[in-house]
Amino acid sequence: MTEPTAQDALTYAYAVARDAHEALTDALSGLRGVADAPVHLVRGGTDHGVVVAVSPVPAQDFQEAALHAHLEDLDWLESVARAHHRVIEALAARTTVLPLRLATVYLDDDRVRRMLDARREAFAERLSALAGHEEWGVKIYVETPATAEARSEPAGRAPDPAADPGLSPGRAYLSRRRAQHRVREDTYREAERAAERVEAAARDHAVDRVQHRPQQGELARGPGENVVNDAYLVPLEHAADFRAAVRTAADGLPGIQVDVTGPWAPYSFIATTRDEPLPDESSPDEPSQGGQPQGAAP
């Protein structure tokens, strides 16, 4: 892919990071980001130890109207998300990072530099708070009522609502519906118990928690229905104990699976909106953060 020229390019920002100088230069050497463009660092006007990783992207794809259209294209969105994540993980292997929202763009590097200078104290404070921590994702899946119901039936035999000759077809149907309702209630009661156990186990090792919406549709690719989708901020020295405790917290509960993923850069624990790098509001043509928030880590 041809790298955009300065005249037709915007600046895509991936993350704010603690400046590790040579270590970051090595991490970004040869790394290609969104639109297959090389990634570089933007430093502020003074050396305050905070940098932003950026790369040029085609303006025709990241201006506001085009970007909104692209965000409906799952293939395009996945390609951008993978490149975005690849850059952040390369940085996170060498230093502490604040991942930015997907598709955060500025008019040019100078706008990024101005933003960085304006918010350097907030960034430095947040980076210090996140140092020595990593994010872990915890998802709880429950068998769907239909699956749980099928599991309760004898193998190889489908349930017959008219099996009881003493029931009329109408009564047999109502009996069947009541049985389905009981299966559903039992299934979600077990899910609630699992969530309580997992939260209690995680609380012993994590210092922060973010609750995301359960994943649905294209994002829900797990074994059943996703009912819990949380992120935890865990000190590095507690990571092994955290994983072990959470993975076994729901043992013995039928139809429940707990998935623990990570470690990730702290996608779910970026600064509050007042601390996030935002476009220069004084410039009406400034591109906005057109992407979605980094929900639970990829």
TITIDREN-468118 format. One record per residue (C-alpha): x, z, y; residue in three letters. Coordinates in steps of 0.02 Angstrom, whole numbers, plus 32768, in hexadecimal, padded with zeros to 4 digits. Layout:
// residues N
     xx     zz     yy   residuo
      X      Z      Y       Ala
...
// end
This chain:
// residues 298
     xx     zz     yy   residuo
   8000   8000   8000       Met
   8042   7FD0   80AC       Thr
   8068   8063   811C       Glu
   8001   805C   81BD       Pro
   805D   8039   825F       Thr
   805A   80B4   82EF       Ala
   7FDB   8049   834A       Gln
   7F58   8050   82C1       Asp
   7F7F   80FB   8275       Ala
   7F3C   81AA   8285       Leu
   7F96   8248   824E       Thr
   7F54   829B   81B0       Tyr
   7F7B   8356   81A5       Ala
   7F8A   83AB   80FB       Tyr
   7FBE   845E   8119       Ala
   800D   84DB   818D       Val
   80A5   852B   813D       Ala
   8132   85A5   8159       Arg
   81CA   853F   8188       Asp
   8247   8548   80F9       Ala
   82B4   84C0   8148       His
   8321   846E   80C3       Glu
   82AD   84A7   8036       Ala
   8219   844F   8084       Leu
   827E   83B4   80AB       Thr
   82AF   83AB   7FF4       Asp
   81FB   83C8   7FBC       Ala
   81BA   8337   8025       Leu
   8248   82BF   7FFF       Ser
   81FB   8224   7FB2       Gly
   814D   8273   7FAE       Leu
   80BE   81FC   7FD7       Arg
   801D   823E   801D       Gly
   7F74   81F4   8049       Val
   7F78   8136   8058       Ala
   801F   813C   7FFD       Asp
   8076   816B   80A0       Ala
   8113   81D7   80AA       Pro
   80F8   828C   80DC       Val
   8159   82E0   8168       His
   8156   8383   81C9       Leu
   811D   83A2   827A       Val
   816E   8436   82D2       Arg
   8136   8485   8373       Gly
   818D   847E   8419       Gly
   81E7   8521   83F1       Thr
   822D   8559   834B       Asp
   81AA   85D9   8316       His
   81BA   85C1   825A       Gly
   8118   8563   823C       Val
   8104   84AA   8215       Val
   807B   842E   81E8       Val
   808E   83AC   815E       Ala
   8047   8304   8194       Val
   804A   824A   816F       Ser
   8006   81AD   81C2       Pro
   7F61   8166   8183       Val
   7F01   80C7   81B2       Pro
   7E8F   80E3   8246       Ala
   7E0C   806E   81FF       Gln
   7DF4   80E3   816B       Asp
   7DF9   818A   81C8       Phe
   7D9B   816E   8269       Gln
   7CFC   81D5   8266       Glu
   7C7E   814F   8234       Ala
   7CEC   8103   81AD       Ala
   7D1C   81AE   816B       Leu
   7C68   81E4   8153       His
   7C47   8146   80F0       Ala
   7CE3   815E   8086       His
   7CB0   8210   805B       Leu
   7C1D   81C7   7FFB       Glu
   7C95   8163   7F8F       Asp
   7CC9   81D5   7F01       Leu
   7D5C   8169   7ECB       Asp
   7DA3   8164   7F7C       Trp
   7D84   821D   7F93       Leu
   7DDA   8248   7EEF       Glu
   7E73   81E1   7F1E       Ser
   7E82   8239   7FC6       Val
   7E65   82E4   7F79       Ala
   7EEC   82C9   7EF6       Arg
   7F6B   8295   7F78       Ala
   7F39   8325   7FE9       His
   7F4D   83A1   7F5C       His
   7FF2   8355   7F24       Arg
   8040   8372   7FCF       Val
   7FFF   8424   7FDD       Ile
   803F   8452   7F30       Glu
   80EA   840C   7F5A       Ala
   80EF   847A   7FF4       Leu
   80AA   8513   7F9B       Ala
   8136   8509   7F1B       Ala
   81B2   852C   7FA8       Arg
   8157   8593   802B       Thr
   80B3   85E5   8061       Thr
   802E   856A   8097       Val
   7F84   8563   80EC       Leu
   7F2D   84CB   80A0       Pro
   7EC5   8469   811D       Leu
   7E1D   8419   80FC       Arg
   7E19   8372   80A5       Leu
   7E26   82E2   8121       Ala
   7E63   8346   81B7       Thr
   7EA3   82C2   8231       Val
   7EEA   82BD   82E1       Tyr
   7F0D   822E   8358       Leu
   7FC9   8242   8344       Asp
   8056   82BB   831D       Asp
   805A   82F8   83D0       Asp
   7FA8   833A   83C2       Arg
   7FDC   8398   8325       Val
   8071   83E0   8382       Arg
   8004   841C   8411       Arg
   7F8B   846E   8398       Met
   801A   84C4   833E       Leu
   8063   8508   83E0       Asp
   7FB8   8549   8416       Ala
   7F97   85A7   8373       Arg
   8042   85D5   8334       Arg
   8022   8692   833B       Glu
   7F81   8688   82D7       Ala
   7FD3   8617   8257       Phe
   806C   8685   8246       Ala
   7FFF   871F   822D       Glu
   7F95   86CD   81A7       Arg
   802C   8686   814C       Leu
   807A   8733   8148       Ser
   7FDB   877A   80FC       Ala
   7FDA   86F5   8073       Leu
   8093   86FF   8048       Ala
   80B0   8737   7F96       Gly
   7FFD   870E   7F60       His
   7FAB   867F   7F03       Glu
   7EFA   8647   7EE4       Glu
   7EA5   864B   7E3A       Trp
   7DFE   85FB   7E14       Gly
   7D80   8650   7DA2       Val
   7CE9   85F2   7D60       Lys
   7C64   8635   7CEB       Ile
   7C01   85BB   7C83       Tyr
   7B62   85E3   7C24       Val
   7B10   857D   7B9D       Glu
   7A78   8527   7BE4       Thr
   79D3   856C   7BA3       Pro
   79B9   84D0   7B39       Ala
   7A64   84E5   7AE9       Thr
   7A4D   859F   7ACC       Ala
   79A2   857F   7A81       Glu
   79E6   84FB   7A0B       Ala
   7A70   8574   79D6       Arg
   79EC   85F4   79A5       Ser
   7993   8579   7931       Glu
   79C7   8562   787B       Pro
   7A49   84D8   786C       Ala
   7A04   842C   784B       Gly
   794F   845A   786C       Arg
   78F6   8436   790D       Ala
   7875   84B7   7944       Pro
   77C2   8488   7922       Asp
   7746   84CE   79A1       Pro
   76B8   84AF   7925       Ala
   770F   8504   7891       Ala
   7695   8597   7894       Asp
   75F3   8553   784B       Pro
   7594   85E3   789A       Gly
   75B2   859F   7949       Leu
   7556   8512   799B       Ser
   75C4   848B   79EB       Pro
   75A4   84D6   7A96       Gly
   75D2   8586   7A61       Arg
   766A   8546   7A03       Ala
   76A5   84F0   7AA2       Tyr
   7690   858E   7B0A       Leu
   76EC   85F3   7A86       Ser
   7779   8578   7A8C       Arg
   7784   8582   7B4A       Arg
   7789   8641   7B44       Arg
   7818   8638   7AC7       Ala
   7877   85C1   7B3A       Gln
   785D   8638   7BCB       His
   78A2   86CB   7B66       Arg
   793B   8665   7B36       Val
   7958   863B   7BED       Arg
   7947   86EF   7C24       Glu
   79BD   872E   7B9D       Asp
   7A3D   86A9   7BC7       Thr
   7A45   86D1   7C81       Tyr
   7A43   878C   7C5F       Arg
   7AE4   8774   7BFC       Glu
   7B2B   870E   7C8C       Ala
   7B0A   879C   7D05       Glu
   7B63   8817   7C92       Arg
   7BF6   87A0   7C85       Ala
   7C02   878E   7D42       Ala
   7C03   884B   7D59       Glu
   7C8B   8862   7CD6       Arg
   7CF7   87D7   7D1C       Val
   7CE9   8816   7DCF       Glu
   7D18   88C6   7D9A       Ala
   7DAF   8889   7D39       Ala
   7DE9   8818   7DC7       Ala
   7DD6   88A0   7E4A       Arg
   7E5F   8906   7DF7       Asp
   7EE1   887F   7E1B       His
   7EA4   8811   7EAB       Ala
   7EA8   8838   7F65       Val
   7E20   87C1   7F9E       Asp
   7D90   875A   7F59       Arg
   7D2C   86C4   7F93       Val
   7C88   8693   7F40       Gln
   7C69   85D7   7F3D       His
   7BC9   8582   7F0C       Arg
   7BBD   855C   7E52       Pro
   7BED   84A9   7E2F       Gln
   7B65   842C   7E08       Gln
   7B54   8372   7DE9       Gly
   7BF7   830F   7DE2       Glu
   7C5E   83AC   7E00       Leu
   7C11   840D   7D6F       Ala
   7C78   83D2   7CDC       Arg
   7C86   8476   7C7F       Gly
   7C3A   84B0   7BDB       Pro
   7B8B   84D8   7C15       Gly
   7B42   850E   7CBB       Glu
   7BBA   8552   7D3E       Asn
   7B71   85F6   7D7E       Val
   7C0A   8645   7DD1       Val
   7C8F   85E9   7E34       Asn
   7D03   8667   7E86       Asp
   7DB3   8667   7ECD       Ala
   7E26   86FE   7ECF       Tyr
   7EC3   871F   7F33       Leu
   7F40   8772   7EBF       Val
   7FEE   87B9   7EE0       Pro
   8071   875C   7E7C       Leu
   80A3   87F7   7E1C       Glu
   7FF0   8813   7DE1       His
   7FCB   8761   7DAA       Ala
   7FE9   8779   7CEF       Ala
   7F7F   8817   7CE7       Asp
   7EF6   87C2   7D4D       Phe
   7EEC   872E   7CD6       Arg
   7EE8   879A   7C3B       Ala
   7E64   8812   7C7E       Ala
   7DEE   878C   7CBE       Val
   7DFA   871C   7C25       Arg
   7DC5   87A9   7BB1       Thr
   7D46   87FE   7C22       Ala
   7CB0   87A4   7BD8       Ala
   7CE6   87AC   7B22       Asp
   7C54   87D1   7AAF       Gly
   7BCE   8786   7B1F       Leu
   7B7E   86F2   7AC6       Pro
   7B72   864A   7B1D       Gly
   7BED   867A   7BA7       Ile
   7C93   8628   7BCF       Gln
   7D0D   8660   7C56       Val
   7D8C   85E3   7C97       Asp
   7E21   861C   7CFF       Val
   7E82   8595   7D5D       Thr
   7F1D   859D   7DC7       Gly
   7F8B   85CB   7E17       Pro
   7F5B   8568   7EB1       Trp
   7F8C   8568   7F66       Ala
   7F11   85D9   7FC3       Pro
   7E8D   8552   7FE4       Tyr
   7E00   85D1   7FED       Ser
   7E5C   864A   805E       Phe
   7E8A   85E0   80F4       Ile
   7E73   862C   819F       Ala
   7DCB   8642   81F1       Thr
   7D86   85B2   8258       Thr
   7DD0   85F7   82F8       Arg
   7E7D   85F0   82A7       Asp
   7E6C   8548   8250       Glu
   7EBF   84B4   82A6       Pro
   7E35   8452   82F8       Leu
   7E38   83AF   835A       Pro
   7E53   83B7   8415       Asp
   7DA1   83D0   8454       Glu
   7DD0   838C   84FE       Ser
   7DE7   82DF   84B3       Ser
   7D3F   8292   8482       Pro
   7D92   820C   8418       Asp
   7DF7   828B   83B2       Glu
   7DD1   8279   82F9       Pro
   7D84   8311   82AA       Ser
   7D9E   836D   8208       Gln
   7D31   82F5   81AA       Gly
   7D4B   8336   80FC       Gly
   7CFF   83C1   8098       Gln
   7D42   8472   8095       Pro
   7DBC   849A   800B       Gln
   7D45   84F2   7F9D       Gly
   7D87   8541   7F03       Ala
   7E2C   84FB   7EDB       Ala
   7E33   8451   7E86       Pro
// end
